[in-house]
Amino acid sequence: MPPSPLRWLLMLLPFALWGTAMAAMRPLLDGGSPLLVATLRLLPAGLVLWLAARLLGRPGRIDPGDWPWLLLFSLVDATLFQGLLARGLGQTGAGLGSVLIDSQPLLVALLARWLFGEAINPVGWLGLLLGLLGILFLGLPAPLLKHWWLMGPAVLDGRAWSHGELWMLAAAAAMAVGTVLCRYATRRSDPLQVTALHMLIGGLPLLLATVLTPVLQEGAGWLAFLPAWDGVDWALMAYASLFGSALAYGLFFWFASSGDLTGFLALTFLTPVFALLCGLVLLDEHLRPLQWLGVALALVSVVLLNRRRELWEGRPLLPTAAQF
């Protein structure tokens, strides 16, 4: 049965928040290190989620059998993913970096097929390919796409992995594996508690690296990691942490812990759409025709992936009158 409109809205919300949070984080990297930004995204968000779980009357303990999975989930999805993302942000253009990060639905689909037996019929594969093509149109500059079409890989002139793109691709792989690990970590434990604790546990190594890196590499003082931010920057950081992490990750792993991983992760293709629309509304940016095509392809891919079974089997997409 198709999700209700409210459920669809809640499923879309994490990706909308991630898209707008990326826009909020861009100016923060001018006055603070990427490691600091990653740390401040995780630790306050994890604390807020943990307190929210207690206020909602859900302080339930983590099942002892889930603790090994929770620790692995924390290492991969929080520490490793955010660390790789922070490492790549300083060396990667937003376009190609976003394309590589948003390639994770394909990785999750392959893992979900292997581990959970989720079916990916030809309609699903078509949706995945259209989604990847859509984020290419959304994220890459038009001249690069034109030259790639005419000249192939030679246009990159050996520079493809010299500016952080390899780190971003590794970050996408880490998040894809983390999304699958979430199912194992929440087998007998509350998804909200698991999400909160994995952010707190995974944020501690990043905090340690944030504090020690200036001391060990530059011989600076213990407070050298503090950012040169004003009030507006701190407000942007608070938005990225509370909404772009606490609320977004709480909803994301709630839905990812059950149901169709492939169909749900297809909504990742909409993250750059929300980021571009945010720039259109708030920053008066304008989309190129190629980007509008990317938006259309991303929307089509989401429909194909979430309705791949009905389309392949020839069943109606909407309930008929006899079903009411």
C-alpha positions, 0 to 999 in steps of 0.5 A: 500500500502506498505511503500516506501523504504525511508519511511521504512528507516525513520521508522527504524531510531529511533530504530537504534538510540535508540540502539546505544544511549544505547551503548553511555550512558553506560559509562556515568553512571560511572561519572554521576547520572542516573537522570542527564543522563535522564535530559540531554537526554530530555531538549537539545533534546526538545530545538533542536526540538523546534528550528527545528520546527521554522526553518522549518516554523512550529511554529504552536500553540498547539490547546487549546483542546490538551493542557490537553493531551499534559501535560498528555503525558509529565508527562507519556512519559517524566517525568515518563518514563525517571524517572522510566528508570533512577531508574531501570538503576542503579539496572538492568543488561542490558540484562533483563532490555532491554528485559522488556523495549522492551516488550512494543509493546505487551502493545501498541498492546493491547491498540491500539486494545481497543482504536482504534480498530486496528485488531490483527489477529492470524498472528499478535499475532504470530508475537508479541510472536516471537518478545518477544521470540527474545528479550529474546534470545538477552537480557538474558544470555545463562546460565539463559535461560538454567536453566530457561528451566530446572528449571522454575521460581525457578531459579530466587530464589526470586531475579527477582524484587530485582535489578530494573526489576520492575522499567524497566517493569513500564518504558515499561508500561509508554512508551506504554501508552505515545505512545497511548497518543501521538495520542490524543495530536496531534489530532489538533496540529503539532506532531513535536511541541508536541514532542518538548514541551513534552520533555521540559515540562517533563524534568523540574521535572527531572532537579529539582530532579537532582539538589535537590537529592544530597542536600536533601539526602547527604547535598551536595552543589548545584553543586554536581550534576555536572558529572565527565565527560571528553570530550569524555563523553560529546560527547557521551552525545551529541550523545545520546541527539541530535540523540538518543532523538531529531531525534529519538523521533521526527521521532518516534512520527511523525509515531506513531501519525498516521497509524498502531501503532501495525505494527510500534511498532513491529520495537521496537523488532529491538532495541536490534538488532541494539545495538548488531550490534553496539557492533559487529562493534565498540567494536569487540563483538561477537554474540552467536548462541542464539543471532543470533537466536534472531535476526532472530526471531525479523526480522520474527516478524516484517514481520509478524506484518507489513504484518499480514493482507495480510498473514491472508487474503492470499493476495500477499505481493508484488504488482503484475504487474497488479497493476502498 
